[in-house]
Amino acid sequence: MDTVEGLRDAARRARECAVIGQAVTLARWIENGNRPVTVGRVLRKADVPAAGAALGVDVPSRLRTMADIRALHRPWCAAIATGLLQVSDGSVTAGPALECWPPDDAGLLAGWLAGLRAVCAAESYPQDEDSVRLVALALLTVLGVVIQVLFGWDGDHLHVFQKGRKRYGDPFVNLEGTGDEEAVRVRDAMVPGGTIAYTYDLGACWEHEITLEATVPHDRSQDYPVCVEFRGDSPVEYWYEDEPEEPEPFGLNEVNRRLAALNREPA
């Protein structure tokens, strides 16, 4: 078989790929407008049932994120990778590739390969496709553990997260008016520029304000979570007026060693 015939055969197989066909269908569904996306760059939960209907995919009544439905997430990743869809400024629109789809054989193979890589990356690393945030995908309770390490708290006191009027705490402690922090992910509780409050030790009330300033590309050579910058020394958790203590210098290397160990601890 010569090179031209081989290219044609490979392109035919790529054209028959179910995920690519679904990616085109998904792009056609969005073609005449735009739809908002979440911080994780997927459709909002309110739009997922309609997307499922467009592809003939059943959507469960209780849904955490579209990324949990592989039959939707795979063509979504492929559509973005091939340029059939484009995500920017918090919304998704039809991409430039849709106008001239299908491309020639070489272009079709290139698109198929890009889509395959995007799907494999999304499923090999269960994080957001372009902005990988280990902590953002974690539960609120994991964020609390990270704060414990950063500030050197011993973890012997009660704590509460607060987002707007909603409060979350340890599900094994009966705190009135609090929801289960283990049922909420950081990315679902925060938006870019948004904040969430964390109070540690409900007697001393150490108040923390956590702000999502930016997201950055995932570095596979870097252990996560990681502290990249700090200001000031570690606070004294048990401070007594009669026996005052000086705060200990913040040790960036030691803190990052302990943070990296969190990701290696068995669940």
N, C-alpha and C positions, 0 to 999 in steps of 0.2 A: 504494500500500500504506500503510495507516495505521500509527501508532506501535505499537499493540498487536500487529498482525500481524508487523511488522518485528522486534519483541522476541521473539516466539515463534519466528520463523524463525532468528534469530541464536542463540537458546538451543538450538534443535534441533541446529544445526550444532556448537555448543560441546559438547553432550551426545555427539555422534558423534565428537568429537576423540579420536584414538587415545591420545594421551598422558594425557588426563584419565581415560579408561577404565582405562589401566594404573595410574594413580595410585590409583584406587579399589581395584583388585585388590591392589596392594601394601599398601594400608592394611588391607584385609580379611585379608591374610596375617598381619599383625602384630597384628590386633585383639584376640586373646585373651591377650596377654602383652606383655612389653617385651623389647627386644633392645639390647645395648650398642652404642655408636657410637664411632668413633675421634675423635681430636682434630679432624679435619677434618669432623666431624658427618655421617659416612656410615657404613654398616654395616661391621663388621669383615670382613676377608677370609674368615674361617671361615663367616660367614653369607651371603656373596654367592652361592654356588652355589644355595642354597635359594631365595633371592629370584629368581634367574634362572629357576629351575624354575617358580616361581609365575607368572612372566610369559612363559614360553616363550622365554627369552633364553639363548643359548649363552654360557657363561662360560669364558674360557681357563684352562688349567691353571696357568699362571704369571700372577699378578695382582699389580699394585702397589697399586691402590686401586680401590674401586667407582666412583669418579668418572671413571675412564678408560673405563668402559663406558657409552656414551651412552644405549643402549637401556634401561639401568637408572637412570642418573643423571637423565635428563630427567623420568621419572615421579616419581622421588624428590623432586626439587626442586619439581615441581608439587604433590605431595601435601603437602609442608610449607607451601608458600605458600597453599594453599587451606584449610589446617586439617584435612586428612584425617589427617595425621600431626603429631606434635609432639615436638620434641627438647629434653630438659632433663636436667640432672644426669647426663650421660654415657650416656643411653639414649633410645630412641625408643619411643613408644607411639601407639596410635590417638588421633587428635585429635577434638575436639568436633564437627567438621563431618561425621564419618562416621556419627554417630548419626541424623542427619536428612538423609542424602544419598539422592536428589538434592534440592537446595533448589528454590525457585521460580525462574522464568525469570531474574529480575533477579539473584538470588543466584548462579545458575549462571554467568551471564555475568561477574559480578564475580570469581568463583573462577577461571574460565577465563583472564581477563585477568591475575590475580595469578600464576597458574601460568605463563603465557606470559612474563611479565616475569622471573620467577625463572629460567626456563630460559635466556632470552636473556642475563641477567646472568651466570649461571654459565659460559656458553660464550663470552661476550665477554671476561670476565675470568677466566682459568683459575685461580681461587683458591677458597678455602673460601667458601661462600655468604654467611655473616654476618660472619665474622672473617677479613679478608683479610690475609695475612701473606706478603709477597713473599719474605722471607728464609726463612720456614718451608717454603715450597714449593721453595726452591732446593736444590741438592745440597750436601752437606757441604763440597765443595771451594769453593763460593761463600761459605759461611759463613767459611771460612778466609781468603778474600780480604778480607772485611769486617773481620775481626779485624786483618789486616795494616794496613788503613787506620786503624782506630781507635787502634792502639798505635804506629803509625809504623814498623813493622818493614819491613826492605827486602826480605824474602822470599827471601833467599839461603840459608836454612838449611832442614833437614828439619823436618817437623812430623808429629804423630800426633793423631788424635781417639781418645777412648776412652769407650765406653758400656758400663758393667758390665765384663764380661770381654772384650768385643769391641773390637778396635782397627782403625782405618781410616787409610789414608795415600794418598799420591800413587801412582796405579797405574803410573806410569812409573819408580818407584823401588822396587827390590826390598828392602823391609823385611820381615824374617821375622815371621810371625804377624799381618800386617795385611791387612785386606780393602781393596777398592776404594772410596775415598771418593766417587768419581763415580757409584757405583751406589746411593747411599743419600741420601734426602731428609731434611732437617732434621725435618720434621713426623713422619716415620716413626721417627726416632731419639729424639724427645723427647715427653714428656707434660707437661701443666700441673703446675708445681711440680718437674718433673724436671730433672736436670742432665746435662751432658755435658762431659768434660774435653778440653782442647786444649793440647798441649805444642808450643812452638815453639823451635827450636834444641836439638837433642838433646844438645848439649854443655853449654850454659848452662842449659837446661831452664826456659824461661819457662812457668810453669804458669797456665792460665786455666780458670776454672770458669764455664760458661755455663748459666744457669737460665732456663727459660721461666716467667716470673712471671705474665703475663696476655696476652690477645689483645685487640685493639682494632679497631673498624670501620675499613674502608679509607676514606681521604680522597683523592679523585681529584685534588685540587689540590696534594697533597703528593708530592714526589719520594721514592722509596724506593730503598735502605734509608735510614734517618735516625737520627741520634743525638739523643735528647731530653734526656739528662742525663749529667753526668760528675762525677767527683770526683778531684782530684789532677792532676798534670802528666804529660806524656808521658814514659815511662821512657827511660833511656839504653840503647840496644841494645848498643853496644860500650863497656863501661865498663872502664877500666884503673886499677888502684890507683895507678900511678905518674903517671897523667895523668887525674885525676878530672874529670868534667864535671857541670855542673848540668843537671837535666832541663829541657826546654823547656816553656813554658806550653802547656796544651792549647788549641788553637784550634778552637772548636766550629764556627764558620762555614766555615773551610777544610776541616775534616773532613767536614762535610755536603756541601760542594761536590764533594769527591772521591768520597764515597759515591754521590751522585746520578749522577756520571759513570759509575759501574760499570754502571748500568742502561741507559746509552746506548751502551756499547761493543758492537761487533758480536760475535756469538757465534763 
